[in-house]
Amino acid sequence: MKNIIFEYPIKETLGNVFRIIQGHQITDEEIYKSYGSIPVYTGAGELKGFWDKALVGKDDLPCLTYATKAFDGTIVIRNEIFDANNTAVLILKDKYKEIVLLEWISVILPKIFLEIMTSKEGVSYLNREIVEAIEINIPDRKTQEDLIIKHKAINERLDHAKELLRRCKALMNKFINIEYKTYQGKNVEIEECVGYMSGNSGLTEEFVYHTLQEEGKKYSILSSATEERTMMGTVPKCYINNKELKVFEGKEGLLVTRNGKAGQTRYLSEGTYTINDHAYILFVKPDSKYQINLKWLSIQYKSQFLMYSSNADNGTWNMTGFFKHTKIDIPNLQEQLSIVKKYEILERRIDSIENIKKHYSDLVSKEIA
C-alpha cells in the first residue's frame, strides 16, 4: 500500500471508495421487545433506543452514516457498534483507508447530497445506485486536513450564532406568558373589537399583468406569502370578476395567511393594500371600546392564530372558528406598547444573528465548493 504512488487529486466514484450498506427499517415495537444493548440511531443521528442487532462489525469502524430519507445535511462518524433506522453506512475500502479522511468526507458530502436531491426531480431517497455513482475529487491528505480545520472554526462560530438565536426566541416566548398590571377587559370575544377583510378571488399574476398599463392609484398586493420581498406587485382600483376590487387603506392591519403557512401573521403599517383569496387582513373595529395594538395582538396570541390552522402541508386557516371561539384579555395600551418595543428589539437582534448565520453557512459552502 505504501509503495503505491497516487496523483492528486484522485477522481473516483463513492462506490469505488466506500462499501455502502443501505440500511433498513426498524419499528418502535421491535426495539421495545428487544433486550439488547446495541444503540439504534435515527437518520438524523439521534438515539432511538437499544436492541440486540448491529448494522456493522468492529472491522467496519470508524464509518459514516446518513439518512436515506429526508436527508437534512447530517452525516455522522461512528466509532462504536450500532444499528440505525432508515440510515445508510459508508465503510472505507482498504485501498483508501490511509488516503481518505472520514472527517473530510463528512464535510464535503452534505452539500453534494443536498444538490442531488434538489437538481434531480423526484429524488427524495438516497438509494445505493445514486450514491455509488457520485464522483469526488480526493485531494492530498494535507489539503483534506486544512479543510477540516477551517470547517471546524467556521462551525464553532455558526453554533454560537445558533445558540444566540435560540436564546432570543426563548426570550420572545417569555413575553407571551407575563401577567399584566391593568386590563381594559378580560375574556373579551375577539369579534367585539376586531374585524376582517377577505381577499379578492381571481387576483392572479396573469390578471395583474393585464392591468400594468392602467393608470390610477396603486395598491400593493398581499397574499399568503408574509414577507415583503414575495409581494405580487401593485394593481389599480378596478373590477375583478364583475366585482369592485376590495382594498385596505387609511389604517393599520394584520395580514393573516389563509393557506400554505396558515395562521402566520404580518403587521401592516398604514398604507394602500389589497389581497388575493389566500389571505385576510384584520383590523381594529372603528367602534371598538378597547384600544388594541395589532402587533401586540399578533405577539400575544400567536398560538391562537396557529391553533386554527389545519395540519396538512397546504394547511388552511379557519377564520370562522377563530372569530367564533377566540377570547382575549386586553391590557392597557401602554403595557401593550411596552411588549411590542421589547419584541422589536429582539426581532432586530434575531435578524442580525440570522445574517451572521447565513454568512458562516456561505463560508462553509465556499470552502467545500
MIZA-821025 format. One line per field, with one value per residue (C-alpha): y, x, z; residue in one letter. Coordinates in Angstrom, 2 decimals. Layout:
N
yy = Y / ...;
xx = X / ...;
zz = Z / ...;
residu = A / ...;
% end
This chain:
369
yy = 0.00 / 2.47 / 1.74 / 2.89 / 6.45 / 8.43 / 11.55 / 14.08 / 14.92 / 11.38 / 11.29 / 8.44 / 7.41 / 6.89 / 3.29 / 2.65 / 4.35 / 3.01 / -0.12 / 1.08 / -0.60 / 0.76 / 0.14 / -0.95 / -0.03 / -0.67 / -0.20 / 1.06 / -2.21 / -4.22 / -2.11 / -2.31 / -6.13 / -6.41 / -6.68 / -5.85 / -3.06 / -2.03 / 1.59 / 2.28 / 5.72 / 7.71 / 9.08 / 12.45 / 10.79 / 10.80 / 7.81 / 5.87 / 3.02 / -0.21 / -3.75 / -6.90 / -6.46 / -4.46 / -2.96 / -3.09 / -5.09 / -3.90 / -4.17 / -1.67 / 1.10 / 4.00 / 4.63 / 7.29 / 7.32 / 9.46 / 9.46 / 7.76 / 9.57 / 13.32 / 13.95 / 17.21 / 17.58 / 15.46 / 13.00 / 11.30 / 9.49 / 6.31 / 4.67 / 2.04 / -0.93 / 0.29 / -0.16 / 2.55 / 3.25 / 4.44 / 5.07 / 4.14 / 3.41 / 4.30 / 1.98 / 2.85 / 0.19 / -0.93 / 0.74 / 4.18 / 3.91 / 5.81 / 8.24 / 9.46 / 11.13 / 10.37 / 13.80 / 15.37 / 13.24 / 14.25 / 17.89 / 17.65 / 15.14 / 17.08 / 19.75 / 17.09 / 15.09 / 18.17 / 19.37 / 15.96 / 15.98 / 19.43 / 19.04 / 15.65 / 15.83 / 13.40 / 12.38 / 12.20 / 8.90 / 8.46 / 4.91 / 2.98 / 3.41 / 7.22 / 7.41 / 4.90 / 6.93 / 10.22 / 11.39 / 13.12 / 14.61 / 13.42 / 15.89 / 15.03 / 14.48 / 17.95 / 19.63 / 17.48 / 18.40 / 22.12 / 21.99 / 20.14 / 22.82 / 25.68 / 23.90 / 23.40 / 27.07 / 28.26 / 25.74 / 26.91 / 30.42 / 29.04 / 27.03 / 30.16 / 32.10 / 29.31 / 29.34 / 33.14 / 32.67 / 30.03 / 32.32 / 35.26 / 33.15 / 31.80 / 35.41 / 36.13 / 33.27 / 34.68 / 37.87 / 35.87 / 34.41 / 37.60 / 38.89 / 42.49 / 45.07 / 46.57 / 45.36 / 47.11 / 43.86 / 40.13 / 37.20 / 39.55 / 37.92 / 38.95 / 39.71 / 42.52 / 44.55 / 43.08 / 42.80 / 41.36 / 41.85 / 38.75 / 38.52 / 39.06 / 35.88 / 35.93 / 38.34 / 36.31 / 37.22 / 36.99 / 39.45 / 41.84 / 41.67 / 42.86 / 45.92 / 47.14 / 49.89 / 51.17 / 54.45 / 55.42 / 54.94 / 51.73 / 49.15 / 46.71 / 43.12 / 40.86 / 37.10 / 34.03 / 34.99 / 37.11 / 38.59 / 41.90 / 40.50 / 37.99 / 40.51 / 40.28 / 43.92 / 46.57 / 46.98 / 49.99 / 50.20 / 48.15 / 45.46 / 41.77 / 39.06 / 41.87 / 42.99 / 46.10 / 45.35 / 45.22 / 47.47 / 48.28 / 51.76 / 54.53 / 52.30 / 49.64 / 46.00 / 42.46 / 40.14 / 36.55 / 33.73 / 31.67 / 28.72 / 27.48 / 28.77 / 29.10 / 31.26 / 33.18 / 36.93 / 40.11 / 43.58 / 46.20 / 49.85 / 52.36 / 52.10 / 51.10 / 47.36 / 44.70 / 40.91 / 37.80 / 35.00 / 33.36 / 35.82 / 38.02 / 41.44 / 42.00 / 45.46 / 47.09 / 47.97 / 51.73 / 51.34 / 49.15 / 50.32 / 48.69 / 50.09 / 47.33 / 47.41 / 44.84 / 43.98 / 43.20 / 41.05 / 39.01 / 38.53 / 37.76 / 35.49 / 33.85 / 30.38 / 31.12 / 32.17 / 28.95 / 26.85 / 27.40 / 26.09 / 22.58 / 20.33 / 19.46 / 20.55 / 23.07 / 23.95 / 26.31 / 28.93 / 28.57 / 32.21 / 31.34 / 29.21 / 31.84 / 34.62 / 32.40 / 30.92 / 33.21 / 35.32 / 37.66 / 39.56 / 43.16 / 45.08 / 48.85 / 50.25 / 51.36 / 47.84 / 46.51 / 49.02 / 48.12 / 44.47 / 45.46 / 47.63 / 44.79 / 42.37 / 44.65 / 44.92 / 41.13 / 40.92 / 43.21 / 41.12 / 37.94 / 39.45 / 40.36 / 36.85 / 35.30 / 37.38 / 36.23 / 32.63 / 32.93 / 34.43 / 31.46 / 28.97 / 30.61 / 30.35 / 26.62 / 26.18 / 28.26 / 26.21 / 22.90 / 24.12;
xx = 0.00 / 2.78 / 4.61 / 1.67 / 2.09 / -1.11 / -1.51 / -3.73 / -6.49 / -7.78 / -11.03 / -13.21 / -16.81 / -18.09 / -18.86 / -15.15 / -14.05 / -16.71 / -18.69 / -22.27 / -24.77 / -28.19 / -29.74 / -33.24 / -36.45 / -36.66 / -40.00 / -40.51 / -42.22 / -39.16 / -36.93 / -39.37 / -39.43 / -35.63 / -33.36 / -30.09 / -27.61 / -26.63 / -27.67 / -30.12 / -29.89 / -32.22 / -31.12 / -30.54 / -28.12 / -30.38 / -30.58 / -33.80 / -33.27 / -31.33 / -31.62 / -29.60 / -28.60 / -25.85 / -25.56 / -21.74 / -18.90 / -15.76 / -13.70 / -16.02 / -15.26 / -14.95 / -17.62 / -20.09 / -23.89 / -26.53 / -30.30 / -31.61 / -34.97 / -35.45 / -31.69 / -31.10 / -27.33 / -26.38 / -23.52 / -22.15 / -18.87 / -19.49 / -16.76 / -18.88 / -21.02 / -24.55 / -27.72 / -29.73 / -33.20 / -33.59 / -29.86 / -27.08 / -23.48 / -20.29 / -17.37 / -13.94 / -12.41 / -8.91 / -7.27 / -8.36 / -8.03 / -4.73 / -5.76 / -9.26 / -10.06 / -13.61 / -13.94 / -13.12 / -15.79 / -18.30 / -17.59 / -17.98 / -20.82 / -23.78 / -23.55 / -23.26 / -26.22 / -28.44 / -27.60 / -28.53 / -31.86 / -32.77 / -31.39 / -32.91 / -36.68 / -38.39 / -35.24 / -36.19 / -34.47 / -30.70 / -30.55 / -27.32 / -27.18 / -27.35 / -24.70 / -22.33 / -22.30 / -21.32 / -17.87 / -15.48 / -12.02 / -9.83 / -7.03 / -3.85 / -4.03 / -2.68 / -5.43 / -8.06 / -6.71 / -6.69 / -10.35 / -11.28 / -9.58 / -11.30 / -14.65 / -14.34 / -13.52 / -16.47 / -18.82 / -17.89 / -18.99 / -22.10 / -23.02 / -22.54 / -24.89 / -27.48 / -27.29 / -27.79 / -30.77 / -32.25 / -31.89 / -33.53 / -36.50 / -36.80 / -36.98 / -39.72 / -41.78 / -41.40 / -43.20 / -46.30 / -46.56 / -46.40 / -49.19 / -50.13 / -50.83 / -54.06 / -56.62 / -59.20 / -61.13 / -60.79 / -62.27 / -63.38 / -64.77 / -62.41 / -65.20 / -66.31 / -63.22 / -61.53 / -62.91 / -61.51 / -61.40 / -61.38 / -59.47 / -60.25 / -60.93 / -59.25 / -56.45 / -53.74 / -50.38 / -51.99 / -54.72 / -52.13 / -50.10 / -53.10 / -53.53 / -49.92 / -50.76 / -53.77 / -53.43 / -54.69 / -53.85 / -51.88 / -52.45 / -49.80 / -50.98 / -50.54 / -51.04 / -50.18 / -46.50 / -45.98 / -42.62 / -42.36 / -39.97 / -42.59 / -45.38 / -47.13 / -46.66 / -49.36 / -52.75 / -55.03 / -58.61 / -60.59 / -63.22 / -62.43 / -64.98 / -67.58 / -66.91 / -65.11 / -61.60 / -61.58 / -58.87 / -57.49 / -56.16 / -56.00 / -55.38 / -53.13 / -53.83 / -52.70 / -52.20 / -53.15 / -52.21 / -55.24 / -53.42 / -49.89 / -48.23 / -51.69 / -52.12 / -48.87 / -49.25 / -47.56 / -48.18 / -49.17 / -48.45 / -50.89 / -50.75 / -52.66 / -53.20 / -55.29 / -55.18 / -55.89 / -58.00 / -55.04 / -55.10 / -57.19 / -56.50 / -57.60 / -58.21 / -59.50 / -63.16 / -63.85 / -66.47 / -64.31 / -64.31 / -60.90 / -57.54 / -55.62 / -52.21 / -52.33 / -48.64 / -49.17 / -52.18 / -50.07 / -47.34 / -49.54 / -51.98 / -49.67 / -50.60 / -54.31 / -53.77 / -51.88 / -54.38 / -56.99 / -54.74 / -55.10 / -52.05 / -51.88 / -48.85 / -51.09 / -52.96 / -55.93 / -56.67 / -60.17 / -61.25 / -64.80 / -63.62 / -61.09 / -63.67 / -66.34 / -64.27 / -61.30 / -61.47 / -58.69 / -57.52 / -56.67 / -54.16 / -53.92 / -52.35 / -49.09 / -48.39 / -49.11 / -46.67 / -44.01 / -44.15 / -44.06 / -40.96 / -39.09 / -40.18 / -38.97 / -35.54 / -35.32 / -36.56 / -33.73 / -31.28 / -32.60 / -32.33 / -28.72 / -27.93 / -29.68 / -27.44 / -24.36 / -25.54 / -26.06 / -22.59 / -20.97 / -23.13 / -21.99 / -18.38 / -18.83 / -20.27 / -17.47 / -14.75 / -16.10 / -17.01;
zz = 0.00 / 0.93 / -2.34 / -4.47 / -5.76 / -6.33 / -8.42 / -6.68 / -6.91 / -7.34 / -9.29 / -8.03 / -7.50 / -3.97 / -4.95 / -5.55 / -2.34 / 0.02 / 0.66 / 1.09 / 3.41 / 2.56 / 5.97 / 6.93 / 8.71 / 12.46 / 14.22 / 17.75 / 18.60 / 17.54 / 19.76 / 22.67 / 22.53 / 22.40 / 25.46 / 23.71 / 24.49 / 20.96 / 20.26 / 17.44 / 15.80 / 13.58 / 10.22 / 11.90 / 14.33 / 17.39 / 19.74 / 19.11 / 21.61 / 22.12 / 20.79 / 20.05 / 16.38 / 14.66 / 11.20 / 11.22 / 12.76 / 14.57 / 11.39 / 9.70 / 12.21 / 12.03 / 9.41 / 8.26 / 8.46 / 6.74 / 6.42 / 3.28 / 3.59 / 4.16 / 4.29 / 6.19 / 5.82 / 8.83 / 8.36 / 11.48 / 12.13 / 14.15 / 16.26 / 18.00 / 17.05 / 16.28 / 14.27 / 12.57 / 11.22 / 7.60 / 7.60 / 5.17 / 6.12 / 4.24 / 5.05 / 3.62 / 1.45 / 2.49 / -0.52 / 0.68 / 4.46 / 4.51 / 1.79 / 2.66 / 6.00 / 7.09 / 8.65 / 5.26 / 3.58 / 6.28 / 5.39 / 1.61 / 1.25 / 2.74 / 0.03 / -2.70 / -1.39 / -1.00 / -4.52 / -5.95 / -4.13 / -5.48 / -9.02 / -9.82 / -9.97 / -7.63 / -5.72 / -2.03 / -1.29 / -1.48 / -2.80 / -3.25 / -7.04 / -6.80 / -4.07 / -5.71 / -8.93 / -7.26 / -8.38 / -5.97 / -6.32 / -3.45 / -2.63 / -0.76 / 3.00 / 3.86 / 1.80 / 3.49 / 6.94 / 6.08 / 5.04 / 8.25 / 10.38 / 8.51 / 8.70 / 12.46 / 13.05 / 10.95 / 12.53 / 16.03 / 15.09 / 13.39 / 16.50 / 18.64 / 16.35 / 16.58 / 20.37 / 20.45 / 18.16 / 20.47 / 23.50 / 21.71 / 20.67 / 24.22 / 25.48 / 22.95 / 24.34 / 27.86 / 26.84 / 25.97 / 29.48 / 31.55 / 33.80 / 33.06 / 35.77 / 34.50 / 31.97 / 29.81 / 29.70 / 30.23 / 28.34 / 25.55 / 22.41 / 19.64 / 17.19 / 19.54 / 18.73 / 15.64 / 12.11 / 8.90 / 5.15 / 2.95 / -0.31 / -3.96 / -5.90 / -9.31 / -8.34 / -10.07 / -11.59 / -15.03 / -14.03 / -12.59 / -15.82 / -17.83 / -15.57 / -15.83 / -18.32 / -16.40 / -14.55 / -11.14 / -7.51 / -6.95 / -4.22 / -3.02 / -3.50 / -0.48 / -0.39 / 1.65 / 1.44 / 4.55 / 3.50 / 1.67 / -0.94 / -2.10 / -2.77 / -6.16 / -7.15 / -7.42 / -9.06 / -9.63 / -8.37 / -10.84 / -11.27 / -10.98 / -11.78 / -12.10 / -8.53 / -7.34 / -6.07 / -2.26 / -0.85 / 2.58 / 3.34 / 5.90 / 8.93 / 10.38 / 9.69 / 10.38 / 7.41 / 8.21 / 5.83 / 4.86 / 3.31 / 2.86 / 6.03 / 7.50 / 10.59 / 10.13 / 10.61 / 9.44 / 10.83 / 8.23 / 8.88 / 7.41 / 3.62 / 0.48 / 0.16 / -1.48 / -1.11 / -3.13 / -1.70 / 0.08 / 2.98 / 5.28 / 6.73 / 10.34 / 11.79 / 14.96 / 14.53 / 14.50 / 17.24 / 19.48 / 23.11 / 23.57 / 22.49 / 20.74 / 19.09 / 16.30 / 16.54 / 20.23 / 19.30 / 16.86 / 19.50 / 22.49 / 20.67 / 18.13 / 19.39 / 18.94 / 15.32 / 14.64 / 16.61 / 13.90 / 11.12 / 9.73 / 9.94 / 6.25 / 4.17 / 2.44 / 5.62 / 5.79 / 8.45 / 9.91 / 10.03 / 11.11 / 14.04 / 15.12 / 15.34 / 16.86 / 19.70 / 20.46 / 23.60 / 24.69 / 27.76 / 26.83 / 29.00 / 28.82 / 25.66 / 27.30 / 28.52 / 25.04 / 23.52 / 26.09 / 24.99 / 21.32 / 21.89 / 23.63 / 20.95 / 18.15 / 19.79 / 19.85 / 16.24 / 15.12 / 17.12 / 15.53 / 12.02 / 12.77 / 14.02 / 11.01 / 8.73 / 10.65 / 10.48 / 6.71 / 6.36 / 8.10 / 6.19 / 2.93 / 4.10 / 4.70 / 1.20 / -0.30 / 1.39 / 0.10 / -3.40;
residu = M / K / N / I / I / F / E / Y / P / I / K / E / T / L / G / N / V / F / R / I / I / Q / G / H / Q / I / T / D / E / E / I / Y / K / S / Y / G / S / I / P / V / Y / T / G / A / G / E / L / K / G / F / W / D / K / A / L / V / G / K / D / D / L / P / C / L / T / Y / A / T / K / A / F / D / G / T / I / V / I / R / N / E / I / F / D / A / N / N / T / A / V / L / I / L / K / D / K / Y / K / E / I / V / L / L / E / W / I / S / V / I / L / P / K / I / F / L / E / I / M / T / S / K / E / G / V / S / Y / L / N / R / E / I / V / E / A / I / E / I / N / I / P / D / R / K / T / Q / E / D / L / I / I / K / H / K / A / I / N / E / R / L / D / H / A / K / E / L / L / R / R / C / K / A / L / M / N / K / F / I / N / I / E / Y / K / T / Y / Q / G / K / N / V / E / I / E / E / C / V / G / Y / M / S / G / N / S / G / L / T / E / E / F / V / Y / H / T / L / Q / E / E / G / K / K / Y / S / I / L / S / S / A / T / E / E / R / T / M / M / G / T / V / P / K / C / Y / I / N / N / K / E / L / K / V / F / E / G / K / E / G / L / L / V / T / R / N / G / K / A / G / Q / T / R / Y / L / S / E / G / T / Y / T / I / N / D / H / A / Y / I / L / F / V / K / P / D / S / K / Y / Q / I / N / L / K / W / L / S / I / Q / Y / K / S / Q / F / L / M / Y / S / S / N / A / D / N / G / T / W / N / M / T / G / F / F / K / H / T / K / I / D / I / P / N / L / Q / E / Q / L / S / I / V / K / K / Y / E / I / L / E / R / R / I / D / S / I / E / N / I / K / K / H / Y / S / D / L / V / S / K / E / I / A;
% end
